[in-house]
Amino acid sequence: MADVVINYSIPKELKVIPKMSSYSSISEFVDDAINTLLAARKDLRVNMACELYKEDKISLTKACELAKVNIEEMKKILHAKGIKRHVLPFAETEKLADVVIT
């Protein structure tokens, strides 16, 4: 994980968060702040999903969930960004099917 640099004026604000009734910890506050930002900014969700998918950290299905788009829209987005889709060889898909079926 990358190091997080906090603006010098923010720590005093963060210190009062556990004292507030809304959040029990700074981590809970930061999680909520990030989720709120991502909910409001589709571009950030899409870019994050694309980057994670490109780095092989998430599947296409998970990328769709993160970006909050359907699979066809995600395929178009990946293509527009020049990101190649990861397709398993047929033999690998057969192995997965056997695992699911048995």
FENFENQUI-V348980 format. One record per residue. RES is the residue in one small letter. PSI is psi in radians with two decimals (999 if undefined). OMEGA is omega as a letter, one per 20 degrees, with the letter a starting at -180 (NA if undefined). BURIAL is I if it has 16 or more other C-alpha atoms within 10 Angstrom, else O. Layout:
res->(RES;RES)
psi->(PSI;PSI)
omega->(OMEGA;OMEGA)
burial->(BURIAL;BURIAL)
This chain:
res->(m;a;d;v;v;i;n;y;s;i;p;k;e;l;k;v;i;p;k;m;s;s;y;s;s;i;s;e;f;v;d;d;a;i;n;t;l;l;a;a;r;k;d;l;r;v;n;m;a;c;e;l;y;k;e;d;k;i;s;l;t;k;a;c;e;l;a;k;v;n;i;e;e;m;k;k;i;l;h;a;k;g;i;k;r;h;v;l;p;f;a;e;t;e;k;l;a;d;v;v;i;t)
psi->(2.47;2.61;2.51;2.20;2.18;2.32;2.40;-0.45;-0.22;-0.65;-0.65;-0.62;-0.68;-0.57;-0.47;-0.22;-0.83;-0.36;-0.32;2.66;-0.27;-0.61;2.44;-0.24;2.87;-0.67;-0.76;-0.71;-0.83;-0.73;-0.81;-0.72;-0.76;-0.77;-0.68;-0.77;-0.80;-0.59;-0.59;-0.38;1.61;-0.64;-0.68;-0.75;-0.79;-0.82;-0.69;-0.79;-0.75;-0.78;-0.78;-0.68;-0.78;-0.62;0.09;0.51;-0.42;2.77;2.98;-0.70;-0.78;-0.66;-0.71;-0.77;-0.79;-0.77;-0.26;0.86;2.82;2.97;-0.66;-0.71;-0.68;-0.71;-0.75;-0.73;-0.81;-0.76;-0.79;-0.55;0.00;0.43;2.12;2.43;2.56;1.98;2.21;2.49;2.67;-0.71;-0.67;-0.69;-0.61;-0.73;-0.75;-0.71;-0.72;-0.70;-0.74;-0.71;-0.69;999)
omega->(a;r;r;r;a;r;a;a;a;a;r;r;a;a;a;a;r;r;r;a;a;a;a;a;r;r;r;r;a;r;a;r;r;r;r;r;r;r;a;a;r;a;r;r;a;a;r;r;a;a;r;r;a;r;r;a;r;r;r;r;r;r;r;r;a;a;a;r;r;a;r;r;r;r;r;r;r;r;a;r;r;r;a;r;r;r;r;r;a;a;r;r;r;r;r;r;r;a;a;a;a;NA)
burial->(O;O;O;O;O;O;O;O;O;O;O;O;O;O;O;O;I;O;O;O;O;O;O;O;O;O;O;O;I;O;O;O;O;O;O;O;O;I;O;O;O;O;O;O;I;I;I;I;I;I;I;I;I;I;O;O;O;I;O;I;O;O;I;I;I;I;I;I;I;O;O;O;O;I;I;O;I;I;O;O;O;O;O;O;O;O;O;O;O;O;O;O;O;O;O;O;O;O;O;O;O;O)
